[in-house]
Amino acid sequence: MVEERDERTAATRGLIGRCPHCGKGRLFKGYLTIVQECESCGESLGLYRAADGPAFFTMTIMLLLLIPMIGFSWVLYRPDPVTLLASVGLATTALTLIILRLVKGAFVGYLWAKDEQDRGA
């Protein structure tokens, strides 16, 4: 019998960087590398390959945030273009790095819930 896996719980656990199965073990080894197996419950997590999905969603989220970020900073502060480029560039870089890890965790959690393992070529 196949166990029922809740997508929302698994994605939420992945979002906070925890094992989608038990919620206790770490999901990441380093910044974006998925651990091979959970240190707490032993669930094999290395087979859930996120590929380009997290990058796509991160770019989409950042582009949706970038337009109001540029608009509000231009209207409220009226900086010269170089200052605007530097400040928005730094903010975009920082937000992208933060959001990418969150999205990858949620993505791997969702893949785990749907049992979408990399079965090889």
DSSP file (Angstrom, degrees, kcal/mol; ACC not computed):
  #  RESIDUE AA STRUCTURE BP1 BP2  ACC     N-H-->O    O-->H-N    N-H-->O    O-->H-N    TCO  KAPPA ALPHA  PHI   PSI    X-CA   Y-CA   Z-CA
    1    1 A M              0   0    0      0, 0.0     2,-0.4     0, 0.0     0, 0.0   0.000 360.0 360.0 360.0 134.9    0.0    0.0    0.0
    2    2 A V        -     0   0    0      1,-0.1     2,-0.1     0, 0.0     0, 0.0  -0.668 360.0-122.5 -85.5 131.6    1.3    3.4   -1.0
    3    3 A E        -     0   0    0     -2,-0.4     2,-0.5     1,-0.1    -1,-0.1  -0.451  25.1-114.4 -73.0 147.2    1.5    6.0    1.8
    4    4 A E        -     0   0    0     -2,-0.1     2,-0.5     2,-0.0    -1,-0.1  -0.697  29.9-161.0 -82.2 126.6   -0.4    9.3    1.4
    5    5 A R        -     0   0    0     -2,-0.5     2,-0.5   108,-0.3    16,-0.0  -0.949  12.3-137.4-114.6 123.3    1.9   12.3    1.1
    6    6 A D     >  -     0   0    0     -2,-0.5     4,-2.1     1,-0.2     5,-0.2  -0.672   7.5-156.9 -81.9 120.9    0.5   15.7    1.7
    7    7 A E  H  > S+     0   0    0     -2,-0.5     4,-2.8     1,-0.2     5,-0.2   0.897  90.2  51.3 -65.4 -41.5    1.9   18.2   -0.8
    8    8 A R  H  > S+     0   0    0      2,-0.2     4,-2.3     1,-0.2    -1,-0.2   0.924 112.5  44.6 -65.1 -45.3    1.3   21.3    1.3
    9    9 A T  H  > S+     0   0    0      2,-0.2     4,-2.5     1,-0.2     5,-0.2   0.922 115.4  48.2 -64.6 -44.0    3.1   19.9    4.4
   10   10 A A  H  X S+     0   0    0     -4,-2.1     4,-2.3     1,-0.2    -2,-0.2   0.911 113.3  46.8 -64.1 -43.1    6.0   18.6    2.3
   11   11 A A  H  X S+     0   0    0     -4,-2.8     4,-2.3    98,-0.3    -1,-0.2   0.880 112.5  50.5 -67.3 -37.4    6.4   21.8    0.5
   12   12 A T  H  X S+     0   0    0     -4,-2.3     4,-1.5    -5,-0.2    -2,-0.2   0.914 111.3  47.9 -67.0 -42.7    6.3   23.8    3.7
   13   13 A R  H  <>S+     0   0    0     -4,-2.5     5,-2.9     1,-0.2    -2,-0.2   0.913 113.4  48.3 -63.1 -41.7    8.9   21.6    5.4
   14   14 A G  H ><5S+     0   0    0     -4,-2.3     3,-1.6     3,-0.2    92,-0.4   0.881 105.0  60.0 -64.6 -37.5   11.1   22.0    2.3
   15   15 A L  H 3<5S+     0   0    0     -4,-2.3    -1,-0.2    90,-0.4    -2,-0.2   0.864 107.7  44.5 -58.6 -38.1   10.6   25.7    2.3
   16   16 A I  T 3<5S-     0   0    0     -4,-1.5    -1,-0.3    -3,-0.2    -2,-0.2   0.344 124.0-104.7 -91.3   8.2   12.1   26.0    5.8
   17   17 A G  T < 5S+     0   0    0     -3,-1.6    10,-2.0     1,-0.3    11,-0.5   0.771  77.6 127.7  81.3  27.5   14.9   23.6    4.8
   18   18 A R  B   <S-A   26   0A   0     -5,-2.9    -1,-0.3     8,-0.2     8,-0.2  -0.754  70.4 -81.7-114.2 161.9   13.7   20.5    6.6
   19   19 A C     >  -     0   0    0      6,-2.5     4,-1.5    -2,-0.3     8,-0.1  -0.390  33.8-140.6 -59.6 130.1   13.1   16.9    5.4
   20   20 A P  T  4 S+     0   0    0      0, 0.0    -1,-0.2     0, 0.0    -7,-0.1   0.721  97.6  51.2 -68.0 -19.1    9.7   16.7    3.8
   21   21 A H  T  4 S+     0   0    0     -8,-0.1    -2,-0.0   -11,-0.1   -11,-0.0   0.953 130.5   6.6 -82.7 -54.4    9.1   13.3    5.4
   22   22 A C  T  4 S-     0   0    0      3,-0.0    -1,-0.0    21,-0.0    -4,-0.0   0.707  82.1-136.8-105.7 -23.6    9.8   13.9    9.1
   23   23 A G  S  < S+     0   0    0     -4,-1.5     3,-0.0     2,-0.1   -13,-0.0   0.517  85.1  82.8  80.3   4.0   10.4   17.7    9.3
   24   24 A K  S    S+     0   0    0      2,-0.1    -1,-0.0    -6,-0.1    15,-0.0   0.819  70.9  71.7-107.5 -45.2   13.4   17.3   11.6
   25   25 A G  S    S-     0   0    0      1,-0.1    -6,-2.5    -7,-0.1     2,-0.2  -0.276  88.5 -97.2 -74.2 160.2   16.4   16.5    9.5
   26   26 A R  B     -A   18   0A   0     -8,-0.2    13,-0.3     1,-0.1    -8,-0.2  -0.506  22.2-160.4 -76.6 145.2   18.2   19.1    7.2
   27   27 A L  S    S+     0   0    0    -10,-2.0     8,-2.2    -2,-0.2     2,-0.4   0.769  72.6  57.1 -91.2 -33.0   17.3   19.2    3.5
   28   28 A F  E     -B   34   0B   0    -11,-0.5     2,-0.6     6,-0.2     6,-0.2  -0.798  56.8-161.2-109.0 143.3   20.4   21.0    2.4
   29   29 A K  E  > S-B   33   0B   0      4,-3.7     4,-0.6    -2,-0.4     2,-0.3  -0.952  81.8 -22.9-112.9 104.1   24.1   20.3    2.7
   30   30 A G  T  4 S-     0   0    0     -2,-0.6    -2,-0.1     1,-0.2     0, 0.0  -0.697 117.9 -35.9  90.0-148.3   25.6   23.7    2.1
   31   31 A Y  T  4 S-     0   0    0     -2,-0.3    -1,-0.2     1,-0.1    -3,-0.0   0.951 131.5  -8.3 -82.4 -50.9   23.7   26.3    0.2
   32   32 A L  T  4 S+     0   0    0     -3,-0.2     2,-0.4     2,-0.1    -2,-0.1   0.382  96.5 115.6-129.5   1.8   21.8   24.4   -2.5
   33   33 A T  E  <  -B   29   0B   0     -4,-0.6    -4,-3.7     1,-0.0     2,-0.3  -0.640  59.3-135.7 -81.8 126.6   23.0   20.8   -2.4
   34   34 A I  E     -B   28   0B   0     -2,-0.4    -6,-0.2    -6,-0.2    -7,-0.1  -0.623  23.2-115.4 -80.0 135.1   20.4   18.3   -1.3
   35   35 A V        -     0   0    0     -8,-2.2    10,-0.1    -2,-0.3     3,-0.1  -0.343  16.8-127.8 -66.2 152.0   21.5   15.7    1.2
   36   36 A Q  S    S+     0   0    0      1,-0.3    10,-2.1     9,-0.2     9,-1.5   0.896  87.9   0.4 -70.1 -39.9   21.5   12.1    0.0
   37   37 A E  B    S-C   44   0C   0      7,-0.3    -1,-0.3     8,-0.2     7,-0.2  -0.996  84.9 -94.9-149.7 152.1   19.4   10.9    2.9
   38   38 A C     >  -     0   0    0      5,-2.6     4,-1.1    -2,-0.3   -11,-0.1  -0.406  23.1-146.6 -67.1 133.3   17.8   12.5    6.0
   39   39 A E  T  4 S+     0   0    0    -13,-0.3    -1,-0.1     2,-0.1     0, 0.0   0.703  96.2  43.7 -72.6 -19.1   19.9   12.3    9.1
   40   40 A S  T  4 S+     0   0    0    -14,-0.1    -1,-0.1     3,-0.1    -2,-0.0   0.911 131.8  11.4 -92.5 -51.5   16.8   11.9   11.3
   41   41 A C  T  4 S-     0   0    0      2,-0.1    -2,-0.1     0, 0.0    -1,-0.0   0.572  91.5-122.2-109.3 -11.3   14.5    9.4    9.5
   42   42 A G     <  +     0   0    0     -4,-1.1     2,-0.1     1,-0.2    -3,-0.1   0.562  50.9 161.3  83.0   7.5   16.8    8.0    6.8
   43   43 A E        -     0   0    0     -6,-0.1    -5,-2.6     1,-0.1     2,-0.7  -0.420  45.0-119.0 -63.5 132.6   14.5    9.0    3.9
   44   44 A S  B     +C   37   0C   0     -7,-0.2    -7,-0.3     1,-0.2    -1,-0.1  -0.652  44.9 161.3 -77.1 112.9   16.4    9.1    0.6
   45   45 A L    >   +     0   0    0     -9,-1.5     3,-1.4    -2,-0.7    -8,-0.2   0.558  53.2  83.5-109.0 -13.0   16.2   12.6   -0.7
   46   46 A G  T 3  S+     0   0    0    -10,-2.1   -10,-0.1     1,-0.3    -1,-0.1   0.635  82.0  64.8 -69.3 -13.6   19.1   12.7   -3.2
   47   47 A L  T 3  S+     0   0    0    -11,-0.3    71,-3.1     1,-0.1     2,-1.1   0.532  77.6  91.3 -87.3  -5.6   16.9   11.2   -6.0
   48   48 A Y    <   -     0   0    0     -3,-1.4     2,-0.6    69,-0.2    69,-0.1  -0.747  62.9-168.2 -94.8  95.3   14.6   14.2   -6.1
   49   49 A R        -     0   0    0     -2,-1.1    -2,-0.1    67,-0.2    -3,-0.0  -0.734  14.9-170.6 -90.2 119.7   16.2   16.4   -8.8
   50   50 A A    >   +     0   0    0     -2,-0.6     3,-1.7     1,-0.2    -1,-0.2   0.743  21.3 174.9 -80.6 -23.7   14.8   19.9   -9.0
   51   51 A A  T 3   -     0   0    0      1,-0.2     4,-0.3     2,-0.1    -1,-0.2  -0.281  66.1 -22.0  53.7-127.7   16.7   20.7  -12.2
   52   52 A D  T 3> S+     0   0    0      1,-0.2     4,-2.3     2,-0.1    -1,-0.2   0.430 112.1  96.4 -95.3  -0.2   15.7   24.1  -13.6
   53   53 A G  H <> S+     0   0    0     -3,-1.7     4,-2.3     1,-0.2     5,-0.2   0.933  84.6  46.0 -57.3 -52.3   12.3   24.4  -11.9
   54   54 A P  H  > S+     0   0    0      0, 0.0     4,-2.5     0, 0.0    -1,-0.2   0.880 112.2  52.0 -60.9 -37.3   13.5   26.5   -8.9
   55   55 A A  H  > S+     0   0    0     -4,-0.3     4,-2.5     2,-0.2    -2,-0.2   0.914 109.7  49.7 -64.6 -41.6   15.5   28.8  -11.1
   56   56 A F  H  X S+     0   0    0     -4,-2.3     4,-2.2     2,-0.2    -1,-0.2   0.940 114.0  43.9 -61.5 -48.5   12.4   29.4  -13.3
   57   57 A F  H  X S+     0   0    0     -4,-2.3     4,-2.6     2,-0.2    -1,-0.2   0.875 112.8  52.6 -67.1 -36.5   10.2   30.2  -10.4
   58   58 A T  H  X S+     0   0    0     -4,-2.5     4,-2.7    -5,-0.2    -1,-0.2   0.923 109.9  48.3 -64.4 -43.5   12.8   32.4   -8.7
   59   59 A M  H  X S+     0   0    0     -4,-2.5     4,-2.4     2,-0.2    -2,-0.2   0.904 112.0  50.0 -62.6 -40.4   13.2   34.4  -11.9
   60   60 A T  H  X S+     0   0    0     -4,-2.2     4,-1.8     2,-0.2    -2,-0.2   0.934 112.7  45.6 -63.7 -46.3    9.5   34.8  -12.2
   61   61 A I  H  X S+     0   0    0     -4,-2.6     4,-1.5     1,-0.2    -2,-0.2   0.923 114.1  49.2 -62.1 -44.6    9.1   36.0   -8.6
   62   62 A M  H  X S+     0   0    0     -4,-2.7     4,-2.4     1,-0.2    -2,-0.2   0.876 109.1  51.4 -67.1 -37.4   12.1   38.4   -8.9
   63   63 A L  H  X S+     0   0    0     -4,-2.4     4,-1.3     1,-0.2    -1,-0.2   0.877 109.3  51.0 -66.9 -35.1   10.8   39.9  -12.1
   64   64 A L  H  < S+     0   0    0     -4,-1.8    -1,-0.2    -5,-0.2    -2,-0.2   0.811 116.2  41.8 -69.6 -28.6    7.4   40.5  -10.5
   65   65 A L  H  X S+     0   0    0     -4,-1.5     4,-1.8    -5,-0.1    -2,-0.2   0.765 106.1  64.3 -84.7 -27.9    9.2   42.2   -7.6
   66   66 A L  H  X S+     0   0    0     -4,-2.4     4,-2.6     1,-0.2     5,-0.3   0.881  95.3  56.5 -67.1 -40.1   11.7   44.1   -9.7
   67   67 A I  H  X S+     0   0    0     -4,-1.3     4,-2.3     1,-0.2    -1,-0.2   0.952 113.2  38.3 -62.1 -51.9    9.1   46.3  -11.5
   68   68 A P  H  > S+     0   0    0      0, 0.0     4,-3.1     0, 0.0     5,-0.4   0.859 113.4  58.6 -67.7 -30.5    7.6   47.8   -8.4
   69   69 A M  H  X S+     0   0    0     -4,-1.8     4,-1.9     2,-0.2    -2,-0.2   0.936 111.3  40.2 -61.7 -45.8   11.0   48.0   -6.7
   70   70 A I  H  X S+     0   0    0     -4,-2.6     4,-2.1     2,-0.2     5,-0.2   0.925 117.4  49.6 -67.5 -44.6   12.4   50.2   -9.5
   71   71 A G  H  X S+     0   0    0     -4,-2.3     4,-2.5    -5,-0.3     5,-0.2   0.937 114.0  42.9 -62.2 -49.6    9.2   52.3   -9.7
   72   72 A F  H  X S+     0   0    0     -4,-3.1     4,-2.9     1,-0.2     5,-0.4   0.905 114.4  49.8 -66.2 -41.2    8.9   53.0   -6.0
   73   73 A S  H  X>S+     0   0    0     -4,-1.9     4,-1.7    -5,-0.4     5,-0.6   0.874 113.4  47.4 -67.1 -33.5   12.5   53.7   -5.5
   74   74 A W  H  X5S+     0   0    0     -4,-2.1     4,-1.0     3,-0.2    -2,-0.2   0.923 117.8  40.7 -70.4 -44.0   12.5   56.1   -8.5
   75   75 A V  H  <5S+     0   0    0     -4,-2.5    -2,-0.2    -5,-0.2    -3,-0.2   0.917 122.1  39.1 -72.0 -43.5    9.3   57.9   -7.4
   76   76 A L  H  <5S+     0   0    0     -4,-2.9    -3,-0.2    -5,-0.2    -2,-0.2   0.884 131.9  19.6 -77.2 -39.1   10.1   58.1   -3.7
   77   77 A Y  H  <5S-     0   0    0     -4,-1.7    -3,-0.2    -5,-0.4    -2,-0.1   0.663  78.2-149.8-109.8 -19.5   13.9   58.9   -3.7
   78   78 A R     << +     0   0    0     -4,-1.0    -4,-0.2    -5,-0.6    -3,-0.1   0.905  30.0 179.9  47.7  52.1   14.6   60.3   -7.2
   79   79 A P        -     0   0    0      0, 0.0    -1,-0.1     0, 0.0    -2,-0.0  -0.333  35.5 -95.3 -76.6 163.4   18.2   58.9   -7.2
   80   80 A D     >  -     0   0    0      1,-0.1     4,-2.4    -2,-0.0     3,-0.4  -0.429  44.5-103.4 -71.0 158.6   20.5   59.4  -10.2
   81   81 A P  H  > S+     0   0    0      0, 0.0     4,-2.6     0, 0.0     5,-0.2   0.819 119.4  52.8 -57.7 -35.6   20.5   56.4  -12.6
   82   82 A V  H  > S+     0   0    0      2,-0.2     4,-2.5     1,-0.2     5,-0.2   0.917 111.1  46.7 -68.0 -41.5   23.8   55.0  -11.4
   83   83 A T  H  > S+     0   0    0     -3,-0.4     4,-2.8     2,-0.2     5,-0.3   0.904 112.9  50.0 -65.0 -41.2   22.7   55.0   -7.7
   84   84 A L  H  X S+     0   0    0     -4,-2.4     4,-2.6     2,-0.2     5,-0.3   0.925 111.5  48.6 -61.8 -44.9   19.4   53.4   -8.8
   85   85 A L  H  X S+     0   0    0     -4,-2.6     4,-2.1    -5,-0.2    -2,-0.2   0.921 114.2  45.8 -61.1 -45.4   21.2   50.7  -10.8
   86   86 A A  H  X S+     0   0    0     -4,-2.5     4,-2.4     2,-0.2    -2,-0.2   0.935 116.5  43.2 -65.9 -47.1   23.6   50.0   -7.9
   87   87 A S  H  X S+     0   0    0     -4,-2.8     4,-2.4     2,-0.2     5,-0.2   0.927 118.1  43.5 -68.7 -44.4   20.9   49.8   -5.2
   88   88 A V  H  X S+     0   0    0     -4,-2.6     4,-2.6    -5,-0.3    -1,-0.2   0.874 113.3  53.9 -68.4 -35.4   18.4   47.9   -7.2
   89   89 A G  H  X S+     0   0    0     -4,-2.1     4,-2.2    -5,-0.3    -2,-0.2   0.918 111.2  44.4 -63.5 -44.1   21.1   45.6   -8.4
   90   90 A L  H  X S+     0   0    0     -4,-2.4     4,-2.5     2,-0.2     5,-0.2   0.920 115.0  48.1 -66.4 -43.7   22.3   44.8   -4.9
   91   91 A A  H  X S+     0   0    0     -4,-2.4     4,-2.6     1,-0.2     5,-0.2   0.906 112.4  49.5 -63.2 -41.3   18.7   44.3   -3.6
   92   92 A T  H  X S+     0   0    0     -4,-2.6     4,-2.4     2,-0.2    -1,-0.2   0.910 111.3  49.0 -64.5 -42.8   17.9   42.1   -6.5
   93   93 A T  H  X S+     0   0    0     -4,-2.2     4,-2.1     2,-0.2    -2,-0.2   0.938 113.7  45.6 -62.5 -47.4   21.0   39.9   -6.0
   94   94 A A  H  X S+     0   0    0     -4,-2.5     4,-1.9     1,-0.2    -2,-0.2   0.935 115.0  46.5 -63.1 -47.0   20.4   39.5   -2.3
   95   95 A L  H  X S+     0   0    0     -4,-2.6     4,-3.0    -5,-0.2     5,-0.2   0.882 110.5  53.7 -63.6 -38.1   16.7   38.7   -2.8
   96   96 A T  H  X S+     0   0    0     -4,-2.4     4,-2.5    -5,-0.2    -1,-0.2   0.921 108.9  48.3 -62.6 -44.1   17.4   36.2   -5.6
   97   97 A L  H  X S+     0   0    0     -4,-2.1     4,-1.0     2,-0.2    -1,-0.2   0.865 115.6  44.7 -66.2 -35.4   19.9   34.3   -3.4
   98   98 A I  H  X S+     0   0    0     -4,-1.9     4,-1.6    -5,-0.2    -2,-0.2   0.945 116.0  45.0 -71.3 -48.7   17.4   34.1   -0.5
   99   99 A I  H  X S+     0   0    0     -4,-3.0     4,-3.0     1,-0.2     5,-0.3   0.850 105.5  61.8 -67.1 -35.3   14.4   33.2   -2.6
  100  100 A L  H  X S+     0   0    0     -4,-2.5     4,-2.5    -5,-0.2    -1,-0.2   0.915 105.9  45.5 -59.6 -44.3   16.3   30.6   -4.7
  101  101 A R  H  X S+     0   0    0     -4,-1.0     4,-2.2     2,-0.2    -1,-0.2   0.915 114.5  48.3 -66.2 -41.9   17.0   28.5   -1.6
  102  102 A L  H  X S+     0   0    0     -4,-1.6     4,-2.2     1,-0.2    -2,-0.2   0.927 114.0  46.0 -62.7 -45.1   13.4   28.8   -0.3
  103  103 A V  H  X S+     0   0    0     -4,-3.0     4,-2.6     1,-0.2    -2,-0.2   0.890 111.2  52.0 -67.2 -39.6   11.9   27.9   -3.7
  104  104 A K  H  X S+     0   0    0     -4,-2.5     4,-2.6    -5,-0.3     5,-0.2   0.911 109.9  49.5 -65.2 -40.2   14.3   24.9   -4.2
  105  105 A G  H  X S+     0   0    0     -4,-2.2     4,-2.3     2,-0.2   -90,-0.4   0.935 113.8  44.8 -61.9 -46.2   13.4   23.5   -0.8
  106  106 A A  H  X S+     0   0    0     -4,-2.2     4,-2.3   -92,-0.4    -2,-0.2   0.884 113.1  52.3 -64.9 -37.8    9.7   23.8   -1.5
  107  107 A F  H  X S+     0   0    0     -4,-2.6     4,-2.5     2,-0.2    -2,-0.2   0.921 110.6  46.1 -64.8 -45.2   10.2   22.4   -5.0
  108  108 A V  H  X S+     0   0    0     -4,-2.6     4,-2.5     2,-0.2    -1,-0.2   0.887 111.3  53.3 -66.4 -38.1   12.0   19.3   -3.6
  109  109 A G  H  X S+     0   0    0     -4,-2.3     4,-2.2    -5,-0.2   -98,-0.3   0.913 110.3  47.2 -60.8 -42.3    9.4   18.9   -0.9
  110  110 A Y  H  X S+     0   0    0     -4,-2.3     4,-2.0     2,-0.2    -2,-0.2   0.905 111.1  51.0 -65.9 -41.4    6.7   18.9   -3.6
  111  111 A L  H  <>S+     0   0    0     -4,-2.5     5,-2.5     1,-0.2     4,-0.5   0.897 110.0  50.8 -62.0 -39.1    8.6   16.4   -5.7
  112  112 A W  H ><5S+     0   0    0     -4,-2.5     3,-1.0     3,-0.2    -2,-0.2   0.922 108.4  51.6 -63.0 -43.7    8.9   14.2   -2.7
  113  113 A A  H 3<5S+     0   0    0     -4,-2.2  -108,-0.3     1,-0.3    -1,-0.2   0.859 115.1  41.7 -62.6 -35.9    5.2   14.4   -2.0
  114  114 A K  T 3<5S-     0   0    0     -4,-2.0    -1,-0.3    -5,-0.1    -2,-0.2   0.444 109.3-126.3 -89.3  -0.9    4.4   13.4   -5.6
  115  115 A D  T < 5 +     0   0    0     -3,-1.0     2,-1.2    -4,-0.5    -3,-0.2   0.896  49.4 162.1  54.4  46.1    7.2   10.7   -5.6
  116  116 A E      < +     0   0    0     -5,-2.5   -67,-0.2    -6,-0.1    -1,-0.2  -0.646  14.2 171.9 -95.5  76.1    8.8   12.2   -8.7
  117  117 A Q        -     0   0    0     -2,-1.2     2,-0.9   -69,-0.1   -69,-0.2  -0.422  43.8-103.0 -83.0 158.5   12.3   10.7   -8.4
  118  118 A D        -     0   0    0    -71,-3.1     3,-0.1     1,-0.2    -1,-0.1  -0.753  37.1-176.6 -80.5 109.4   15.0   10.8  -11.0
  119  119 A R        -     0   0    0     -2,-0.9    -1,-0.2     1,-0.2    -2,-0.0   0.374  40.1-114.0 -91.5   4.4   14.8    7.3  -12.5
  120  120 A G              0   0    0      1,-0.2    -1,-0.2    -3,-0.0    -3,-0.0  -0.032 360.0 360.0  85.2 168.5   17.8    7.8  -14.8
  121  121 A A              0   0    0     -3,-0.1    -1,-0.2    -2,-0.0    -2,-0.0   0.441 360.0 360.0 -91.5 360.0   17.9    7.9  -18.6
